Amino acid sequence: MAKPIVLSLGELLWDMLPGGKRAGGAPVNFIYHAMHNGADGYAISAVGEDDLGDELVKVTKDAGINAIIQRNAWPTGTVDVALKNGIPEYTIVRGVAWDHILYTRELIDQVEKADCVCFGTLGLRSPESHDTIVELLKHTKPGAMKFFDINIRGDHYSKELIEELLGYATVFKLNDAELLLLRDMFGIRGTSDDEACRWFLTQFGLDYIILTGGATFSTIISKTGDSSTLSTPHVQVADTVGAGDSFSGTFAAKILTGASLEEAHRAAVNTAAFVCTNDGAWPEYPEQVPDYLAEAGL
């Protein structure tokens, strides 16, 4: 059976960490983990015609990530990352190559074949990439998963953008801090987490909504009414960079390859825990990711 095709649209960049630079970007992180969990993945982005761009193309290829990377005259994207108690804080440079992804026939052809397309708010912060990605989402085939991993960063979002992307999404993932912000934004204050999630599920006709609570829990609710809630297993954390993206990529790949909601959720939690025990978002996979949930009796 052919593997499902998963695409990501948006940022590819260097995380400038205290110990040196590391390749990253939420959409590309998503693809890396989807590819290691049963999907064929392709990251769509842009880098500059500069040394950092050359390096980023090389390191992405060396990591085994299939990518369609445009080159342009803007500088390659960078993010200054400071780790505070293992938690990343980001300063994202504006006016970079991935803000200028061109709408091309090649990209349309790829999107039309995809079984899943992943996107977030950050990749659409500029008018050019916004228009390209929105137009590409219009070319998804019927039944394709459209995975909106909100990934709010700094002030690179708006209510209008979030509403627009929810209009395309079939899966919506956010964390507890983002849900708190969206409660105010959408006028649903006073609701429980479950009530707020079900409001979004119904309001925007989603197939799944995913709420993560970092070191405490994650919950996934489907349009059928089925739900799964798991505690987060405690592991020795190296850093949490890319953990949420690994959760998303794993969940999408598992659902697309026929796993149940509960099976896909458990795999996603274990992958995210595995990523937390390693430095960076693209750790080398073992033959089998440890079952941290089983080890914790969960």
Disulfide bonds with the S-S distance in Angstrom:
none
